[in-house]
Amino acid sequence: MNAPPSTSEDRQLTVDALRRAVPGLVPEDLDDLADADPLRERLELDSLDFLAFAETLAATARVRIDETDYPDLATLGSCVAFLHRRRASTP
């Protein structure tokens, strides 16, 4: 039986997905990102950047992310919580 996902793994998946989806991001922007910072505003993501991030995160974490889930991806903290719930419920 596999161990349940950890929030540190979910955080790393989120940050990695941001780095891959939006290659122009400055590493310090991600290092200084607080859990409550709104991703789109703080990282200046336009709608295409955000879509690329959501698709990359879904592929990397091997979870389904629907458009109705996008509000759960608003901040780093909400992304981590979303992934933790979704990965824990995925067999």
PyMOL Python script that loads the backbone (N, CA, C, O; Angstrom):
from pymol import cmd

cmd.read_pdbstr("""\
ATOM      1  N   MET A   1       0.845  -1.181   0.000  1.00  0.00           N
ATOM      2  CA  MET A   1       0.000   0.000   0.000  1.00  0.00           C
ATOM      3  C   MET A   1       0.892   1.247   0.000  1.00  0.00           C
ATOM      4  O   MET A   1       1.887   1.302   0.724  1.00  0.00           O
ATOM      5  N   ASN A   2       0.531   2.250  -0.817  1.00  0.00           N
ATOM      6  CA  ASN A   2       1.294   3.486  -0.899  1.00  0.00           C
ATOM      7  C   ASN A   2       0.991   4.385   0.287  1.00  0.00           C
ATOM      8  O   ASN A   2      -0.120   4.391   0.818  1.00  0.00           O
ATOM      9  N   ALA A   3       2.008   5.149   0.693  1.00  0.00           N
ATOM     10  CA  ALA A   3       1.808   6.118   1.768  1.00  0.00           C
ATOM     11  C   ALA A   3       0.976   7.283   1.234  1.00  0.00           C
ATOM     12  O   ALA A   3       1.074   7.623   0.055  1.00  0.00           O
ATOM     13  N   PRO A   4       0.167   7.891   2.083  1.00  0.00           N
ATOM     14  CA  PRO A   4      -0.620   9.036   1.635  1.00  0.00           C
ATOM     15  C   PRO A   4       0.298  10.203   1.269  1.00  0.00           C
ATOM     16  O   PRO A   4       1.399  10.322   1.806  1.00  0.00           O
ATOM     17  N   PRO A   5      -0.154  11.060   0.358  1.00  0.00           N
ATOM     18  CA  PRO A   5       0.680  12.192  -0.035  1.00  0.00           C
ATOM     19  C   PRO A   5       0.883  13.153   1.135  1.00  0.00           C
ATOM     20  O   PRO A   5       0.019  13.288   2.001  1.00  0.00           O
ATOM     21  N   SER A   6       2.031  13.812   1.145  1.00  0.00           N
ATOM     22  CA  SER A   6       2.295  14.798   2.194  1.00  0.00           C
ATOM     23  C   SER A   6       2.104  16.198   1.628  1.00  0.00           C
ATOM     24  O   SER A   6       2.185  16.410   0.418  1.00  0.00           O
ATOM     25  N   THR A   7       1.850  17.145   2.515  1.00  0.00           N
ATOM     26  CA  THR A   7       1.668  18.513   2.051  1.00  0.00           C
ATOM     27  C   THR A   7       2.972  19.075   1.488  1.00  0.00           C
ATOM     28  O   THR A   7       2.931  19.926   0.599  1.00  0.00           O
ATOM     29  N   SER A   8       4.115  18.628   1.975  1.00  0.00           N
ATOM     30  CA  SER A   8       5.382  19.117   1.414  1.00  0.00           C
ATOM     31  C   SER A   8       5.543  18.634  -0.029  1.00  0.00           C
ATOM     32  O   SER A   8       6.057  19.370  -0.872  1.00  0.00           O
ATOM     33  N   GLU A   9       5.110  17.404  -0.319  1.00  0.00           N
ATOM     34  CA  GLU A   9       5.120  16.917  -1.699  1.00  0.00           C
ATOM     35  C   GLU A   9       4.178  17.743  -2.565  1.00  0.00           C
ATOM     36  O   GLU A   9       4.507  18.095  -3.698  1.00  0.00           O
ATOM     37  N   ASP A  10       3.008  18.045  -2.022  1.00  0.00           N
ATOM     38  CA  ASP A  10       2.020  18.833  -2.764  1.00  0.00           C
ATOM     39  C   ASP A  10       2.537  20.244  -3.024  1.00  0.00           C
ATOM     40  O   ASP A  10       2.305  20.798  -4.099  1.00  0.00           O
ATOM     41  N   ARG A  11       3.221  20.821  -2.072  1.00  0.00           N
ATOM     42  CA  ARG A  11       3.816  22.150  -2.240  1.00  0.00           C
ATOM     43  C   ARG A  11       4.871  22.107  -3.344  1.00  0.00           C
ATOM     44  O   ARG A  11       4.910  22.984  -4.206  1.00  0.00           O
ATOM     45  N   GLN A  12       5.714  21.095  -3.313  1.00  0.00           N
ATOM     46  CA  GLN A  12       6.771  20.985  -4.321  1.00  0.00           C
ATOM     47  C   GLN A  12       6.171  20.765  -5.710  1.00  0.00           C
ATOM     48  O   GLN A  12       6.656  21.344  -6.682  1.00  0.00           O
ATOM     49  N   LEU A  13       5.134  19.947  -5.822  1.00  0.00           N
ATOM     50  CA  LEU A  13       4.462  19.750  -7.107  1.00  0.00           C
ATOM     51  C   LEU A  13       3.902  21.065  -7.638  1.00  0.00           C
ATOM     52  O   LEU A  13       3.982  21.341  -8.835  1.00  0.00           O
ATOM     53  N   THR A  14       3.339  21.866  -6.753  1.00  0.00           N
ATOM     54  CA  THR A  14       2.757  23.147  -7.153  1.00  0.00           C
ATOM     55  C   THR A  14       3.831  24.100  -7.653  1.00  0.00           C
ATOM     56  O   THR A  14       3.678  24.708  -8.713  1.00  0.00           O
ATOM     57  N   VAL A  15       4.904  24.233  -6.908  1.00  0.00           N
ATOM     58  CA  VAL A  15       5.988  25.142  -7.297  1.00  0.00           C
ATOM     59  C   VAL A  15       6.645  24.657  -8.592  1.00  0.00           C
ATOM     60  O   VAL A  15       6.954  25.465  -9.467  1.00  0.00           O
ATOM     61  N   ASP A  16       6.856  23.364  -8.716  1.00  0.00           N
ATOM     62  CA  ASP A  16       7.438  22.817  -9.943  1.00  0.00           C
ATOM     63  C   ASP A  16       6.534  23.078 -11.149  1.00  0.00           C
ATOM     64  O   ASP A  16       7.018  23.412 -12.230  1.00  0.00           O
ATOM     65  N   ALA A  17       5.236  22.926 -10.963  1.00  0.00           N
ATOM     66  CA  ALA A  17       4.293  23.180 -12.057  1.00  0.00           C
ATOM     67  C   ALA A  17       4.318  24.645 -12.469  1.00  0.00           C
ATOM     68  O   ALA A  17       4.247  24.954 -13.658  1.00  0.00           O
ATOM     69  N   LEU A  18       4.418  25.551 -11.498  1.00  0.00           N
ATOM     70  CA  LEU A  18       4.529  26.976 -11.824  1.00  0.00           C
ATOM     71  C   LEU A  18       5.800  27.247 -12.621  1.00  0.00           C
ATOM     72  O   LEU A  18       5.771  27.984 -13.606  1.00  0.00           O
ATOM     73  N   ARG A  19       6.908  26.658 -12.202  1.00  0.00           N
ATOM     74  CA  ARG A  19       8.182  26.866 -12.908  1.00  0.00           C
ATOM     75  C   ARG A  19       8.114  26.358 -14.348  1.00  0.00           C
ATOM     76  O   ARG A  19       8.604  27.018 -15.264  1.00  0.00           O
ATOM     77  N   ARG A  20       7.515  25.199 -14.548  1.00  0.00           N
ATOM     78  CA  ARG A  20       7.430  24.619 -15.896  1.00  0.00           C
ATOM     79  C   ARG A  20       6.427  25.337 -16.776  1.00  0.00           C
ATOM     80  O   ARG A  20       6.675  25.539 -17.965  1.00  0.00           O
ATOM     81  N   ALA A  21       5.300  25.725 -16.207  1.00  0.00           N
ATOM     82  CA  ALA A  21       4.229  26.323 -17.002  1.00  0.00           C
ATOM     83  C   ALA A  21       4.523  27.771 -17.378  1.00  0.00           C
ATOM     84  O   ALA A  21       4.098  28.244 -18.432  1.00  0.00           O
ATOM     85  N   VAL A  22       5.248  28.469 -16.515  1.00  0.00           N
ATOM     86  CA  VAL A  22       5.521  29.890 -16.745  1.00  0.00           C
ATOM     87  C   VAL A  22       7.039  30.088 -16.634  1.00  0.00           C
ATOM     88  O   VAL A  22       7.539  30.512 -15.592  1.00  0.00           O
ATOM     89  N   PRO A  23       7.763  29.778 -17.711  1.00  0.00           N
ATOM     90  CA  PRO A  23       9.216  29.806 -17.634  1.00  0.00           C
ATOM     91  C   PRO A  23       9.818  31.178 -17.347  1.00  0.00           C
ATOM     92  O   PRO A  23      10.971  31.255 -16.923  1.00  0.00           O
ATOM     93  N   GLY A  24       9.085  32.252 -17.562  1.00  0.00           N
ATOM     94  CA  GLY A  24       9.611  33.583 -17.320  1.00  0.00           C
ATOM     95  C   GLY A  24       9.604  34.006 -15.861  1.00  0.00           C
ATOM     96  O   GLY A  24      10.059  35.104 -15.540  1.00  0.00           O
ATOM     97  N   LEU A  25       9.100  33.161 -14.970  1.00  0.00           N
ATOM     98  CA  LEU A  25       9.061  33.526 -13.552  1.00  0.00           C
ATOM     99  C   LEU A  25      10.465  33.607 -12.974  1.00  0.00           C
ATOM    100  O   LEU A  25      11.330  32.786 -13.278  1.00  0.00           O
ATOM    101  N   VAL A  26      10.669  34.594 -12.150  1.00  0.00           N
ATOM    102  CA  VAL A  26      11.949  34.760 -11.453  1.00  0.00           C
ATOM    103  C   VAL A  26      11.934  33.814 -10.252  1.00  0.00           C
ATOM    104  O   VAL A  26      10.969  33.818  -9.487  1.00  0.00           O
ATOM    105  N   PRO A  27      12.979  33.005 -10.068  1.00  0.00           N
ATOM    106  CA  PRO A  27      12.989  32.049  -8.945  1.00  0.00           C
ATOM    107  C   PRO A  27      12.698  32.687  -7.597  1.00  0.00           C
ATOM    108  O   PRO A  27      12.043  32.074  -6.754  1.00  0.00           O
ATOM    109  N   GLU A  28      13.176  33.914  -7.376  1.00  0.00           N
ATOM    110  CA  GLU A  28      12.941  34.575  -6.100  1.00  0.00           C
ATOM    111  C   GLU A  28      11.450  34.833  -5.870  1.00  0.00           C
ATOM    112  O   GLU A  28      10.981  34.821  -4.731  1.00  0.00           O
ATOM    113  N   ASP A  29      10.709  35.065  -6.958  1.00  0.00           N
ATOM    114  CA  ASP A  29       9.262  35.265  -6.818  1.00  0.00           C
ATOM    115  C   ASP A  29       8.604  34.033  -6.211  1.00  0.00           C
ATOM    116  O   ASP A  29       7.701  34.151  -5.382  1.00  0.00           O
ATOM    117  N   LEU A  30       9.048  32.865  -6.618  1.00  0.00           N
ATOM    118  CA  LEU A  30       8.486  31.632  -6.079  1.00  0.00           C
ATOM    119  C   LEU A  30       9.000  31.356  -4.670  1.00  0.00           C
ATOM    120  O   LEU A  30       8.258  30.859  -3.822  1.00  0.00           O
ATOM    121  N   ASP A  31      10.263  31.677  -4.421  1.00  0.00           N
ATOM    122  CA  ASP A  31      10.837  31.449  -3.090  1.00  0.00           C
ATOM    123  C   ASP A  31      10.154  32.312  -2.034  1.00  0.00           C
ATOM    124  O   ASP A  31       9.999  31.894  -0.886  1.00  0.00           O
ATOM    125  N   ASP A  32       9.747  33.521  -2.430  1.00  0.00           N
ATOM    126  CA  ASP A  32       9.138  34.467  -1.498  1.00  0.00           C
ATOM    127  C   ASP A  32       7.617  34.363  -1.441  1.00  0.00           C
ATOM    128  O   ASP A  32       6.969  35.136  -0.736  1.00  0.00           O
ATOM    129  N   LEU A  33       7.050  33.426  -2.167  1.00  0.00           N
ATOM    130  CA  LEU A  33       5.599  33.296  -2.243  1.00  0.00           C
ATOM    131  C   LEU A  33       5.031  32.756  -0.926  1.00  0.00           C
ATOM    132  O   LEU A  33       5.402  31.675  -0.468  1.00  0.00           O
ATOM    133  N   ALA A  34       4.132  33.527  -0.337  1.00  0.00           N
ATOM    134  CA  ALA A  34       3.476  33.105   0.905  1.00  0.00           C
ATOM    135  C   ALA A  34       2.230  32.293   0.579  1.00  0.00           C
ATOM    136  O   ALA A  34       1.676  32.410  -0.514  1.00  0.00           O
ATOM    137  N   ASP A  35       1.796  31.480   1.518  1.00  0.00           N
ATOM    138  CA  ASP A  35       0.620  30.632   1.305  1.00  0.00           C
ATOM    139  C   ASP A  35      -0.620  31.419   0.905  1.00  0.00           C
ATOM    140  O   ASP A  35      -1.431  30.931   0.118  1.00  0.00           O
ATOM    141  N   ALA A  36      -0.781  32.629   1.434  1.00  0.00           N
ATOM    142  CA  ALA A  36      -2.001  33.403   1.188  1.00  0.00           C
ATOM    143  C   ALA A  36      -1.899  34.351  -0.012  1.00  0.00           C
ATOM    144  O   ALA A  36      -2.879  35.011  -0.358  1.00  0.00           O
ATOM    145  N   ASP A  37      -0.736  34.422  -0.643  1.00  0.00           N
ATOM    146  CA  ASP A  37      -0.586  35.322  -1.794  1.00  0.00           C
ATOM    147  C   ASP A  37      -1.426  34.830  -2.975  1.00  0.00           C
ATOM    148  O   ASP A  37      -1.348  33.656  -3.337  1.00  0.00           O
ATOM    149  N   PRO A  38      -2.222  35.708  -3.576  1.00  0.00           N
ATOM    150  CA  PRO A  38      -2.972  35.326  -4.773  1.00  0.00           C
ATOM    151  C   PRO A  38      -1.993  35.090  -5.927  1.00  0.00           C
ATOM    152  O   PRO A  38      -1.260  36.000  -6.311  1.00  0.00           O
ATOM    153  N   LEU A  39      -1.979  33.895  -6.471  1.00  0.00           N
ATOM    154  CA  LEU A  39      -1.003  33.538  -7.496  1.00  0.00           C
ATOM    155  C   LEU A  39      -1.085  34.443  -8.720  1.00  0.00           C
ATOM    156  O   LEU A  39      -0.066  34.946  -9.194  1.00  0.00           O
ATOM    157  N   ARG A  40      -2.287  34.647  -9.226  1.00  0.00           N
ATOM    158  CA  ARG A  40      -2.419  35.408 -10.479  1.00  0.00           C
ATOM    159  C   ARG A  40      -1.912  36.833 -10.316  1.00  0.00           C
ATOM    160  O   ARG A  40      -1.241  37.353 -11.208  1.00  0.00           O
ATOM    161  N   GLU A  41      -2.220  37.469  -9.201  1.00  0.00           N
ATOM    162  CA  GLU A  41      -1.794  38.846  -8.991  1.00  0.00           C
ATOM    163  C   GLU A  41      -0.313  38.917  -8.626  1.00  0.00           C
ATOM    164  O   GLU A  41       0.433  39.720  -9.187  1.00  0.00           O
ATOM    165  N   ARG A  42       0.101  38.089  -7.702  1.00  0.00           N
ATOM    166  CA  ARG A  42       1.489  38.145  -7.199  1.00  0.00           C
ATOM    167  C   ARG A  42       2.506  37.798  -8.278  1.00  0.00           C
ATOM    168  O   ARG A  42       3.575  38.403  -8.353  1.00  0.00           O
ATOM    169  N   LEU A  43       2.158  36.801  -9.128  1.00  0.00           N
ATOM    170  CA  LEU A  43       3.088  36.359 -10.166  1.00  0.00           C
ATOM    171  C   LEU A  43       2.755  36.949 -11.536  1.00  0.00           C
ATOM    172  O   LEU A  43       3.399  36.635 -12.537  1.00  0.00           O
ATOM    173  N   GLU A  44       1.736  37.812 -11.559  1.00  0.00           N
ATOM    174  CA  GLU A  44       1.299  38.466 -12.792  1.00  0.00           C
ATOM    175  C   GLU A  44       0.986  37.446 -13.892  1.00  0.00           C
ATOM    176  O   GLU A  44       1.454  37.568 -15.024  1.00  0.00           O
ATOM    177  N   LEU A  45       0.185  36.440 -13.532  1.00  0.00           N
ATOM    178  CA  LEU A  45      -0.216  35.409 -14.488  1.00  0.00           C
ATOM    179  C   LEU A  45      -1.436  35.884 -15.261  1.00  0.00           C
ATOM    180  O   LEU A  45      -2.430  36.295 -14.662  1.00  0.00           O
ATOM    181  N   ASP A  46      -1.367  35.831 -16.580  1.00  0.00           N
ATOM    182  CA  ASP A  46      -2.572  36.115 -17.356  1.00  0.00           C
ATOM    183  C   ASP A  46      -3.373  34.826 -17.463  1.00  0.00           C
ATOM    184  O   ASP A  46      -2.971  33.798 -16.917  1.00  0.00           O
ATOM    185  N   SER A  47      -4.487  34.872 -18.152  1.00  0.00           N
ATOM    186  CA  SER A  47      -5.368  33.698 -18.193  1.00  0.00           C
ATOM    187  C   SER A  47      -4.692  32.504 -18.876  1.00  0.00           C
ATOM    188  O   SER A  47      -4.918  31.361 -18.479  1.00  0.00           O
ATOM    189  N   LEU A  48      -3.874  32.752 -19.886  1.00  0.00           N
ATOM    190  CA  LEU A  48      -3.178  31.642 -20.547  1.00  0.00           C
ATOM    191  C   LEU A  48      -2.093  31.044 -19.654  1.00  0.00           C
ATOM    192  O   LEU A  48      -1.897  29.829 -19.639  1.00  0.00           O
ATOM    193  N   ASP A  49      -1.394  31.894 -18.913  1.00  0.00           N
ATOM    194  CA  ASP A  49      -0.407  31.388 -17.947  1.00  0.00           C
ATOM    195  C   ASP A  49      -1.081  30.513 -16.896  1.00  0.00           C
ATOM    196  O   ASP A  49      -0.585  29.441 -16.551  1.00  0.00           O
ATOM    197  N   PHE A  50      -2.223  30.989 -16.390  1.00  0.00           N
ATOM    198  CA  PHE A  50      -2.924  30.244 -15.354  1.00  0.00           C
ATOM    199  C   PHE A  50      -3.425  28.903 -15.902  1.00  0.00           C
ATOM    200  O   PHE A  50      -3.342  27.881 -15.220  1.00  0.00           O
ATOM    201  N   LEU A  51      -3.941  28.909 -17.124  1.00  0.00           N
ATOM    202  CA  LEU A  51      -4.402  27.668 -17.748  1.00  0.00           C
ATOM    203  C   LEU A  51      -3.236  26.695 -17.916  1.00  0.00           C
ATOM    204  O   LEU A  51      -3.369  25.505 -17.631  1.00  0.00           O
ATOM    205  N   ALA A  52      -2.095  27.205 -18.380  1.00  0.00           N
ATOM    206  CA  ALA A  52      -0.912  26.360 -18.526  1.00  0.00           C
ATOM    207  C   ALA A  52      -0.496  25.777 -17.176  1.00  0.00           C
ATOM    208  O   ALA A  52      -0.127  24.606 -17.084  1.00  0.00           O
ATOM    209  N   PHE A  53      -0.557  26.601 -16.135  1.00  0.00           N
ATOM    210  CA  PHE A  53      -0.230  26.128 -14.784  1.00  0.00           C
ATOM    211  C   PHE A  53      -1.184  25.015 -14.352  1.00  0.00           C
ATOM    212  O   PHE A  53      -0.740  23.971 -13.874  1.00  0.00           O
ATOM    213  N   ALA A  54      -2.491  25.230 -14.518  1.00  0.00           N
ATOM    214  CA  ALA A  54      -3.477  24.227 -14.102  1.00  0.00           C
ATOM    215  C   ALA A  54      -3.273  22.913 -14.863  1.00  0.00           C
ATOM    216  O   ALA A  54      -3.354  21.837 -14.270  1.00  0.00           O
ATOM    217  N   GLU A  55      -3.012  22.994 -16.157  1.00  0.00           N
ATOM    218  CA  GLU A  55      -2.797  21.787 -16.961  1.00  0.00           C
ATOM    219  C   GLU A  55      -1.500  21.087 -16.563  1.00  0.00           C
ATOM    220  O   GLU A  55      -1.454  19.859 -16.484  1.00  0.00           O
ATOM    221  N   THR A  56      -0.458  21.858 -16.314  1.00  0.00           N
ATOM    222  CA  THR A  56       0.824  21.274 -15.898  1.00  0.00           C
ATOM    223  C   THR A  56       0.698  20.630 -14.524  1.00  0.00           C
ATOM    224  O   THR A  56       1.220  19.540 -14.293  1.00  0.00           O
ATOM    225  N   LEU A  57       0.010  21.303 -13.620  1.00  0.00           N
ATOM    226  CA  LEU A  57      -0.190  20.752 -12.283  1.00  0.00           C
ATOM    227  C   LEU A  57      -0.973  19.445 -12.346  1.00  0.00           C
ATOM    228  O   LEU A  57      -0.632  18.482 -11.659  1.00  0.00           O
ATOM    229  N   ALA A  58      -2.007  19.407 -13.155  1.00  0.00           N
ATOM    230  CA  ALA A  58      -2.806  18.187 -13.297  1.00  0.00           C
ATOM    231  C   ALA A  58      -1.955  17.032 -13.830  1.00  0.00           C
ATOM    232  O   ALA A  58      -2.027  15.910 -13.327  1.00  0.00           O
ATOM    233  N   ALA A  59      -1.158  17.318 -14.842  1.00  0.00           N
ATOM    234  CA  ALA A  59      -0.323  16.268 -15.432  1.00  0.00           C
ATOM    235  C   ALA A  59       0.769  15.812 -14.467  1.00  0.00           C
ATOM    236  O   ALA A  59       1.038  14.616 -14.348  1.00  0.00           O
ATOM    237  N   THR A  60       1.388  16.753 -13.788  1.00  0.00           N
ATOM    238  CA  THR A  60       2.473  16.435 -12.863  1.00  0.00           C
ATOM    239  C   THR A  60       1.971  15.648 -11.660  1.00  0.00           C
ATOM    240  O   THR A  60       2.588  14.666 -11.248  1.00  0.00           O
ATOM    241  N   ALA A  61       0.848  16.084 -11.102  1.00  0.00           N
ATOM    242  CA  ALA A  61       0.312  15.445  -9.897  1.00  0.00           C
ATOM    243  C   ALA A  61      -0.563  14.233 -10.225  1.00  0.00           C
ATOM    244  O   ALA A  61      -0.970  13.485  -9.337  1.00  0.00           O
ATOM    245  N   ARG A  62      -0.841  14.058 -11.516  1.00  0.00           N
ATOM    246  CA  ARG A  62      -1.689  12.943 -11.978  1.00  0.00           C
ATOM    247  C   ARG A  62      -3.064  12.970 -11.326  1.00  0.00           C
ATOM    248  O   ARG A  62      -3.574  11.963 -10.834  1.00  0.00           O
ATOM    249  N   VAL A  63      -3.644  14.177 -11.343  1.00  0.00           N
ATOM    250  CA  VAL A  63      -5.001  14.354 -10.836  1.00  0.00           C
ATOM    251  C   VAL A  63      -5.800  15.111 -11.881  1.00  0.00           C
ATOM    252  O   VAL A  63      -5.238  15.794 -12.737  1.00  0.00           O
ATOM    253  N   ARG A  64      -7.090  14.984 -11.801  1.00  0.00           N
ATOM    254  CA  ARG A  64      -7.962  15.735 -12.690  1.00  0.00           C
ATOM    255  C   ARG A  64      -8.239  17.105 -12.065  1.00  0.00           C
ATOM    256  O   ARG A  64      -8.585  17.213 -10.889  1.00  0.00           O
ATOM    257  N   ILE A  65      -8.079  18.135 -12.877  1.00  0.00           N
ATOM    258  CA  ILE A  65      -8.407  19.492 -12.439  1.00  0.00           C
ATOM    259  C   ILE A  65      -9.364  20.067 -13.477  1.00  0.00           C
ATOM    260  O   ILE A  65      -8.995  20.298 -14.628  1.00  0.00           O
ATOM    261  N   ASP A  66     -10.588  20.289 -13.044  1.00  0.00           N
ATOM    262  CA  ASP A  66     -11.606  20.854 -13.922  1.00  0.00           C
ATOM    263  C   ASP A  66     -11.655  22.365 -13.757  1.00  0.00           C
ATOM    264  O   ASP A  66     -11.116  22.913 -12.795  1.00  0.00           O
ATOM    265  N   GLU A  67     -12.298  23.024 -14.695  1.00  0.00           N
ATOM    266  CA  GLU A  67     -12.437  24.473 -14.617  1.00  0.00           C
ATOM    267  C   GLU A  67     -13.145  24.886 -13.330  1.00  0.00           C
ATOM    268  O   GLU A  67     -12.856  25.947 -12.775  1.00  0.00           O
ATOM    269  N   THR A  68     -14.057  24.067 -12.859  1.00  0.00           N
ATOM    270  CA  THR A  68     -14.761  24.379 -11.606  1.00  0.00           C
ATOM    271  C   THR A  68     -13.834  24.322 -10.389  1.00  0.00           C
ATOM    272  O   THR A  68     -14.180  24.822  -9.319  1.00  0.00           O
ATOM    273  N   ASP A  69     -12.652  23.711 -10.557  1.00  0.00           N
ATOM    274  CA  ASP A  69     -11.666  23.633  -9.479  1.00  0.00           C
ATOM    275  C   ASP A  69     -10.746  24.853  -9.426  1.00  0.00           C
ATOM    276  O   ASP A  69     -10.015  25.021  -8.450  1.00  0.00           O
ATOM    277  N   TYR A  70     -10.764  25.696 -10.438  1.00  0.00           N
ATOM    278  CA  TYR A  70      -9.832  26.819 -10.519  1.00  0.00           C
ATOM    279  C   TYR A  70      -9.857  27.724  -9.285  1.00  0.00           C
ATOM    280  O   TYR A  70      -8.795  28.197  -8.880  1.00  0.00           O
ATOM    281  N   PRO A  71     -11.007  27.990  -8.670  1.00  0.00           N
ATOM    282  CA  PRO A  71     -10.960  28.801  -7.439  1.00  0.00           C
ATOM    283  C   PRO A  71     -10.111  28.175  -6.334  1.00  0.00           C
ATOM    284  O   PRO A  71      -9.584  28.883  -5.477  1.00  0.00           O
ATOM    285  N   ASP A  72      -9.980  26.842  -6.356  1.00  0.00           N
ATOM    286  CA  ASP A  72      -9.151  26.152  -5.364  1.00  0.00           C
ATOM    287  C   ASP A  72      -7.661  26.313  -5.651  1.00  0.00           C
ATOM    288  O   ASP A  72      -6.824  25.884  -4.857  1.00  0.00           O
ATOM    289  N   LEU A  73      -7.328  26.931  -6.786  1.00  0.00           N
ATOM    290  CA  LEU A  73      -5.931  27.134  -7.169  1.00  0.00           C
ATOM    291  C   LEU A  73      -5.534  28.606  -7.056  1.00  0.00           C
ATOM    292  O   LEU A  73      -4.585  29.046  -7.705  1.00  0.00           O
ATOM    293  N   ALA A  74      -6.244  29.350  -6.248  1.00  0.00           N
ATOM    294  CA  ALA A  74      -6.040  30.796  -6.167  1.00  0.00           C
ATOM    295  C   ALA A  74      -4.746  31.195  -5.463  1.00  0.00           C
ATOM    296  O   ALA A  74      -4.119  32.185  -5.841  1.00  0.00           O
ATOM    297  N   THR A  75      -4.346  30.449  -4.459  1.00  0.00           N
ATOM    298  CA  THR A  75      -3.140  30.765  -3.692  1.00  0.00           C
ATOM    299  C   THR A  75      -2.277  29.517  -3.591  1.00  0.00           C
ATOM    300  O   THR A  75      -2.728  28.412  -3.891  1.00  0.00           O
ATOM    301  N   LEU A  76      -1.035  29.703  -3.167  1.00  0.00           N
ATOM    302  CA  LEU A  76      -0.167  28.540  -2.962  1.00  0.00           C
ATOM    303  C   LEU A  76      -0.784  27.616  -1.917  1.00  0.00           C
ATOM    304  O   LEU A  76      -0.822  26.400  -2.103  1.00  0.00           O
ATOM    305  N   GLY A  77      -1.265  28.191  -0.824  1.00  0.00           N
ATOM    306  CA  GLY A  77      -1.873  27.381   0.236  1.00  0.00           C
ATOM    307  C   GLY A  77      -3.101  26.628  -0.229  1.00  0.00           C
ATOM    308  O   GLY A  77      -3.292  25.466   0.131  1.00  0.00           O
ATOM    309  N   SER A  78      -3.942  27.279  -1.030  1.00  0.00           N
ATOM    310  CA  SER A  78      -5.153  26.592  -1.505  1.00  0.00           C
ATOM    311  C   SER A  78      -4.800  25.513  -2.528  1.00  0.00           C
ATOM    312  O   SER A  78      -5.479  24.488  -2.603  1.00  0.00           O
ATOM    313  N   CYS A  79      -3.744  25.734  -3.319  1.00  0.00           N
ATOM    314  CA  CYS A  79      -3.291  24.698  -4.260  1.00  0.00           C
ATOM    315  C   CYS A  79      -2.814  23.462  -3.499  1.00  0.00           C
ATOM    316  O   CYS A  79      -3.150  22.330  -3.848  1.00  0.00           O
ATOM    317  N   VAL A  80      -2.030  23.702  -2.460  1.00  0.00           N
ATOM    318  CA  VAL A  80      -1.501  22.593  -1.659  1.00  0.00           C
ATOM    319  C   VAL A  80      -2.651  21.820  -1.014  1.00  0.00           C
ATOM    320  O   VAL A  80      -2.660  20.589  -1.032  1.00  0.00           O
ATOM    321  N   ALA A  81      -3.614  22.536  -0.448  1.00  0.00           N
ATOM    322  CA  ALA A  81      -4.767  21.876   0.183  1.00  0.00           C
ATOM    323  C   ALA A  81      -5.581  21.105  -0.849  1.00  0.00           C
ATOM    324  O   ALA A  81      -6.005  19.978  -0.590  1.00  0.00           O
ATOM    325  N   PHE A  82      -5.802  21.704  -2.016  1.00  0.00           N
ATOM    326  CA  PHE A  82      -6.554  21.038  -3.086  1.00  0.00           C
ATOM    327  C   PHE A  82      -5.845  19.753  -3.507  1.00  0.00           C
ATOM    328  O   PHE A  82      -6.462  18.690  -3.576  1.00  0.00           O
ATOM    329  N   LEU A  83      -4.545  19.858  -3.787  1.00  0.00           N
ATOM    330  CA  LEU A  83      -3.798  18.666  -4.203  1.00  0.00           C
ATOM    331  C   LEU A  83      -3.806  17.601  -3.123  1.00  0.00           C
ATOM    332  O   LEU A  83      -3.952  16.415  -3.417  1.00  0.00           O
ATOM    333  N   HIS A  84      -3.650  18.013  -1.888  1.00  0.00           N
ATOM    334  CA  HIS A  84      -3.634  17.042  -0.788  1.00  0.00           C
ATOM    335  C   HIS A  84      -4.953  16.266  -0.737  1.00  0.00           C
ATOM    336  O   HIS A  84      -4.961  15.042  -0.610  1.00  0.00           O
ATOM    337  N   ARG A  85      -6.059  16.994  -0.839  1.00  0.00           N
ATOM    338  CA  ARG A  85      -7.373  16.317  -0.844  1.00  0.00           C
ATOM    339  C   ARG A  85      -7.536  15.433  -2.070  1.00  0.00           C
ATOM    340  O   ARG A  85      -7.951  14.279  -1.960  1.00  0.00           O
ATOM    341  N   ARG A  86      -7.214  15.968  -3.222  1.00  0.00           N
ATOM    342  CA  ARG A  86      -7.431  15.242  -4.476  1.00  0.00           C
ATOM    343  C   ARG A  86      -6.548  14.015  -4.560  1.00  0.00           C
ATOM    344  O   ARG A  86      -7.015  12.946  -4.953  1.00  0.00           O
ATOM    345  N   ARG A  87      -5.285  14.146  -4.200  1.00  0.00           N
ATOM    346  CA  ARG A  87      -4.371  13.006  -4.283  1.00  0.00           C
ATOM    347  C   ARG A  87      -4.714  11.948  -3.239  1.00  0.00           C
ATOM    348  O   ARG A  87      -4.539  10.755  -3.487  1.00  0.00           O
ATOM    349  N   ALA A  88      -5.197  12.370  -2.085  1.00  0.00           N
ATOM    350  CA  ALA A  88      -5.567  11.413  -1.032  1.00  0.00           C
ATOM    351  C   ALA A  88      -6.792  10.604  -1.442  1.00  0.00           C
ATOM    352  O   ALA A  88      -6.956   9.458  -1.022  1.00  0.00           O
ATOM    353  N   SER A  89      -7.651  11.202  -2.264  1.00  0.00           N
ATOM    354  CA  SER A  89      -8.869  10.499  -2.664  1.00  0.00           C
ATOM    355  C   SER A  89      -8.729   9.745  -3.977  1.00  0.00           C
ATOM    356  O   SER A  89      -9.660   9.064  -4.408  1.00  0.00           O
ATOM    357  N   THR A  90      -7.567   9.863  -4.616  1.00  0.00           N
ATOM    358  CA  THR A  90      -7.330   9.164  -5.882  1.00  0.00           C
ATOM    359  C   THR A  90      -6.636   7.841  -5.593  1.00  0.00           C
ATOM    360  O   THR A  90      -5.593   7.806  -4.939  1.00  0.00           O
ATOM    361  N   PRO A  91      -7.224   6.752  -6.087  1.00  0.00           N
ATOM    362  CA  PRO A  91      -6.607   5.444  -5.812  1.00  0.00           C
ATOM    363  C   PRO A  91      -5.277   5.260  -6.512  1.00  0.00           C
ATOM    364  O   PRO A  91      -4.646   4.212  -6.373  1.00  0.00           O
TER     365      PRO A  91
END
""", "prot")
cmd.dss("prot")
cmd.show_as("cartoon", "prot")
cmd.util.cbc("prot")
cmd.orient("prot")
